Amino acid sequence: MTRKRKRLEEELKKLIEKQEEVAARIRETQDQITEETNTEIHEMVHKANITPEQLAEILAAFKGSANPGNMSYTMADEEEKDHEN
């Protein structure tokens, strides 16, 4: 094996190691972004005092391109009760 080839193979090995390190950092950063997004969503839902069932209904309405104003009366009734107390 020539010196030049040996040097190139060593350089390739180092670059592959760096690539693996960068890929790991990318995955970690993506996980952190997902975690932060989930935290933000949780805070918004908590602040709005929405039950999981109500959130599911809201999301289903948006997914189906329905008008959120057409949501069930039970959700509206619950909100009225909350404001009365």
Order of alpha helices (4+ residues) and beta strands (2+ residues): alpha-alpha-alpha
